[in-house]
Amino acid sequence: MIPNASLEERLATIEAAIAELQEKVADPQPTNWLQQIAGSFKDEPAFEEVLAYGRAIRKGDETLLEAQDEL
């Protein structure tokens, strides 16, 4: 808030802020969650391991999973 501002000035500031918020709420930007997280794990060392587990599970290859259980 503006120090020493009149009540009318303060009210005008609040009304402008409310109008801005109403515009944002009235026209929300669509968010695509997949695009937001795409590539976020590219530098994660365990990510390749997770992908390998996923491939093994889809193929029915349980040797990779059994090898991990033995560790």
Backbone as CSV, one residue per row, in Angstrom:
resi,resn,N_x,N_y,N_z,CA_x,CA_y,CA_z,C_x,C_y,C_z
1,MET,0.825,-1.189,0.000,0.000,0.000,0.000,0.870,1.254,0.000
2,ILE,0.270,2.301,-0.429,0.951,3.590,-0.490,0.781,4.286,0.864
3,PRO,1.876,4.615,1.539,1.740,5.324,2.819,1.165,6.720,2.582
4,ASN,0.349,7.148,3.514,-0.272,8.477,3.462,-1.182,8.675,2.254
5,ALA,-1.664,7.608,1.640,-2.576,7.725,0.510,-3.989,7.933,1.033
6,SER,-4.754,8.621,0.246,-6.137,8.846,0.658,-6.924,7.549,0.525
7,LEU,-8.059,7.538,1.146,-8.923,6.357,1.093,-9.320,6.045,-0.345
8,GLU,-9.573,7.079,-1.133,-9.960,6.886,-2.533,-8.823,6.257,-3.344
9,GLU,-7.597,6.691,-3.090,-6.444,6.133,-3.802,-6.223,4.673,-3.426
10,ARG,-6.348,4.398,-2.149,-6.181,3.015,-1.688,-7.264,2.125,-2.267
11,LEU,-8.488,2.622,-2.303,-9.596,1.850,-2.854,-9.392,1.606,-4.352
12,ALA,-8.893,2.598,-5.068,-8.631,2.447,-6.498,-7.565,1.389,-6.741
13,THR,-6.549,1.364,-5.897,-5.489,0.359,-6.016,-6.051,-1.035,-5.789
14,ILE,-6.881,-1.170,-4.786,-7.490,-2.472,-4.487,-8.417,-2.908,-5.616
15,GLU,-9.201,-1.992,-6.147,-10.112,-2.320,-7.248,-9.343,-2.756,-8.485
16,ALA,-8.230,-2.115,-8.752,-7.413,-2.507,-9.910,-6.839,-3.903,-9.711
17,ALA,-6.400,-4.193,-8.508,-5.860,-5.521,-8.218,-6.945,-6.587,-8.339
18,ILE,-8.132,-6.284,-7.864,-9.247,-7.237,-7.969,-9.616,-7.464,-9.428
19,ALA,-9.646,-6.418,-10.218,-9.962,-6.560,-11.643,-8.933,-7.442,-12.341
20,GLU,-7.665,-7.273,-11.994,-6.611,-8.103,-12.581,-6.789,-9.567,-12.195
21,LEU,-7.099,-9.825,-10.936,-7.330,-11.198,-10.487,-8.551,-11.808,-11.164
22,GLN,-9.601,-11.028,-11.339,-10.802,-11.538,-11.994,-10.530,-11.915,-13.444
23,GLU,-9.679,-11.154,-14.123,-9.310,-11.496,-15.494,-8.573,-12.827,-15.543
24,LYS,-7.657,-13.018,-14.612,-6.899,-14.272,-14.575,-7.793,-15.462,-14.288
25,VAL,-8.748,-15.301,-13.399,-9.644,-16.393,-13.041,-10.625,-16.677,-14.174
26,ALA,-11.068,-15.641,-14.855,-12.044,-15.805,-15.928,-11.452,-16.510,-17.143
27,ASP,-10.169,-16.332,-17.400,-9.524,-16.912,-18.573,-8.272,-17.674,-18.159
28,PRO,-8.465,-18.818,-17.470,-7.280,-19.557,-17.020,-6.545,-20.172,-18.210
29,GLN,-5.238,-20.212,-18.099,-4.413,-20.821,-19.128,-4.448,-22.336,-18.945
30,PRO,-4.739,-23.081,-19.994,-4.745,-24.531,-19.852,-3.343,-25.042,-19.540
31,THR,-3.270,-25.953,-18.612,-1.970,-26.505,-18.256,-1.915,-27.959,-18.692
32,ASN,-0.884,-28.289,-19.373,-0.662,-29.656,-19.795,0.401,-30.230,-18.866
33,TRP,-0.024,-31.061,-17.941,0.889,-31.583,-16.926,2.029,-32.366,-17.556
34,LEU,1.774,-33.017,-18.666,2.824,-33.810,-19.296,3.938,-32.918,-19.833
35,GLN,3.571,-31.799,-20.445,4.579,-30.874,-20.944,5.344,-30.217,-19.802
36,GLN,4.703,-30.036,-18.668,5.367,-29.415,-17.529,6.459,-30.309,-16.939
37,ILE,6.269,-31.638,-16.997,7.257,-32.523,-16.385,8.182,-33.177,-17.403
38,ALA,7.894,-33.030,-18.693,8.722,-33.665,-19.728,10.166,-33.196,-19.609
39,GLY,11.077,-34.142,-19.536,12.493,-33.825,-19.466,13.012,-33.499,-18.079
40,SER,12.144,-33.513,-17.088,12.591,-33.114,-15.752,13.475,-34.165,-15.084
41,PHE,13.487,-35.392,-15.604,14.302,-36.447,-15.005,15.498,-36.821,-15.873
42,LYS,15.783,-36.046,-16.901,16.831,-36.432,-17.854,18.214,-36.536,-17.218
43,ASP,18.490,-35.772,-16.209,19.805,-35.815,-15.571,19.811,-36.652,-14.292
44,GLU,18.751,-37.370,-14.040,18.639,-38.195,-12.836,19.257,-39.567,-13.118
45,PRO,20.311,-39.954,-12.399,20.988,-41.225,-12.672,20.069,-42.440,-12.535
46,ALA,19.150,-42.420,-11.635,18.284,-43.582,-11.413,17.196,-43.703,-12.470
47,PHE,17.009,-42.691,-13.298,15.925,-42.719,-14.275,16.105,-43.840,-15.290
48,GLU,17.312,-44.022,-15.792,17.567,-45.107,-16.750,17.287,-46.470,-16.118
49,GLU,17.609,-46.601,-14.860,17.344,-47.856,-14.151,15.836,-48.094,-14.043
50,VAL,15.106,-47.059,-13.752,13.644,-47.171,-13.670,13.075,-47.575,-15.025
51,LEU,13.591,-46.966,-16.101,13.126,-47.341,-17.437,13.424,-48.807,-17.734
52,ALA,14.592,-49.286,-17.332,14.955,-50.689,-17.551,14.008,-51.612,-16.799
53,TYR,13.666,-51.249,-15.569,12.693,-52.051,-14.816,11.339,-52.072,-15.523
54,GLY,10.918,-50.935,-16.017,9.638,-50.868,-16.734,9.628,-51.750,-17.963
55,ARG,10.728,-51.714,-18.737,10.816,-52.582,-19.921,10.790,-54.053,-19.521
56,ALA,11.504,-54.402,-18.465,11.555,-55.796,-18.010,10.172,-56.268,-17.576
57,ILE,9.449,-55.433,-16.879,8.107,-55.811,-16.424,7.181,-55.994,-17.610
58,ARG,7.245,-55.076,-18.586,6.364,-55.187,-19.757,6.670,-56.434,-20.575
59,LYS,7.957,-56.816,-20.643,8.340,-57.996,-21.417,8.151,-59.292,-20.634
60,GLY,7.877,-59.185,-19.365,7.739,-60.379,-18.543,9.080,-60.954,-18.141
61,ASP,10.134,-60.193,-18.299,11.485,-60.623,-17.959,11.737,-60.306,-16.487
62,GLU,11.638,-61.322,-15.660,11.782,-61.099,-14.229,13.213,-61.309,-13.747
63,THR,14.128,-61.645,-14.649,15.510,-61.863,-14.223,16.124,-60.560,-13.698
64,LEU,15.790,-59.451,-14.308,16.312,-58.166,-13.843,15.790,-57.865,-12.431
65,LEU,14.526,-58.172,-12.211,13.943,-57.926,-10.899,14.516,-58.880,-9.854
66,GLU,14.725,-60.130,-10.250,15.290,-61.113,-9.309,16.734,-60.753,-8.948
67,ALA,17.498,-60.262,-9.924,18.876,-59.863,-9.678,18.928,-58.727,-8.667
68,GLN,17.981,-57.820,-8.729,17.936,-56.709,-7.783,17.583,-57.212,-6.373
69,ASP,16.715,-58.197,-6.277,16.334,-58.758,-4.982,17.513,-59.414,-4.277
70,GLU,18.459,-59.947,-5.051,19.606,-60.620,-4.477,20.638,-59.662,-3.894
71,LEU,20.577,-58.410,-4.284,21.554,-57.421,-3.796,21.294,-57.043,-2.385
